[in-house]
Amino acid sequence: MFVQATLGVILVNKYKFEFPKFHAFYGFVAIITVAIIYSYRTQMRHRLYLLYGLGSLFIMGLGIRAVLQLTLLRPHGRRIDGKRGGGPRGHSGRARRNLDVFLTPIRRYSPHPRRLAA
C-alpha cells in the first residue's frame, strides 16, 4: 500500500496525472488505518486476529471505494456521466498522452490488446 501511494504521488507530481480528490483521500486513510492497527497490536494481543481481520476488511472497503472513484474518469477525457474534461482545469489531452506512454508497453505484450485500447 505504501508503494502504491508513493507511485501515485510520483505520477501526479512528475507526469501531471489527474485523479479524483477522494481517490487520494481513501488511499491516505488506508495508510493511517495500517498505522492505527499496528499501534493497537500489543493492547489487543488476546484478540489479535479479530483486530487484523476487521482492520483488513476496513482497508478492503477503502480500496474498493478508491477504485470506484478512479473509474469515474476515463482516459480520453470523457467522464461516465457524459461531461467533458479531465478535471477542473480540463487537461484531459495531457492525461491521455501520459496514459498512452504507460500503456504502450502493456499493449505490446498483452494477450488481449483490444481490451486496453481506449
N, C-alpha and C positions, 0 to 999 in steps of 0.2 A: 504494500500500500504506500509505503514511503517512497519507493522507486517510482510508482505511478504519479504521485504528487510532484516529485522532482522533475520527471519528464514533462508533465503538464505545464509546470512553471517555465521550463525551457522553451517549450513550443509557443507559449503565449508571449514570452519576452523576446525571444530571438526571431521567431518566424511570424509573429503577429497574428497567430490564430485567434479566432473569436469563439467565445463559448457563452452559454447562458450563465449568469452570475450564480444561480442556485447550484449549478454543477460543481463549482469550486467550493461553495459553502458546504455541500454534503460531503465532499472529499475531506475538507479540513475538520469537520465534525467527526468523521470516522477516525481520523488520526488522533484527535483529542480523546475519543472513546477508547482507543487502544491504550493510551496513557493512563486513563482512569481505571480500566480493567487491570492493568499491570500494577497500579498502586494499591488496589484492594486485594491482591493475591495473598498477602500474609494475614490480613484480618479475616478473610473468608476461607482459610485453609481447610476447614471442615466441610465446606461446600464449594470447593474449587471448580468441580466440573459444572455445577449449576452456574457459577459466575462466568466461566468460559463459554458455556452453551448459550446462555441468554445474551451475553455480550456479542457473540458471533452472529446470533440471529439479528440483533440490532444493527450490526455493521453490514450484514447482508441486505437488510432493508434500506439502509442508507445508500449502498451501492446500486441497488435497483432503482431507487429514486434518481440518483445521479445519472444513470444511463438513460432513463426516460427523459430527463431534462435535456440531455445532449442530443437525442434523436429528434427534437423539435426543429433543429436547424439542419437542412440538407446541404450537401457540399456545393451545389450550383447556385445557392443564394435564395432559393425559393423555400419558404417555410411550409410546413404541413398545413397551416391554417390559410394558405394562399397569399399571404403578404409577401412583398418583395424585400430584398435587402438582407444582409447578413447580420445586421446588428444596428445599434443606434447611429453609427456613423456610415453604415451602408458599404462596408468594404468586402462585399461578397465576392468580387472578382479576385482580390488578393487571397482570400481564404481558399478559393477554388484552385488557384495556381499552387499554393502551398500544399494543398491536399494532393494534387497531382504529383508533386515532387516525391511525396512519401509513398504514394500508391503505385508508382511506375514499377519499382522492383517487385512488388507484391503481385501486380497484374501479370508480369512477365513469367513468374513461376507458379502461378495459381492454377489448379486443375480446372477451375470454373472462372475464367477471366470475365465473362459477361456479367456475372453477379456483382463484381466490383466496379463495373463501369457505371458512371454517373448518368 
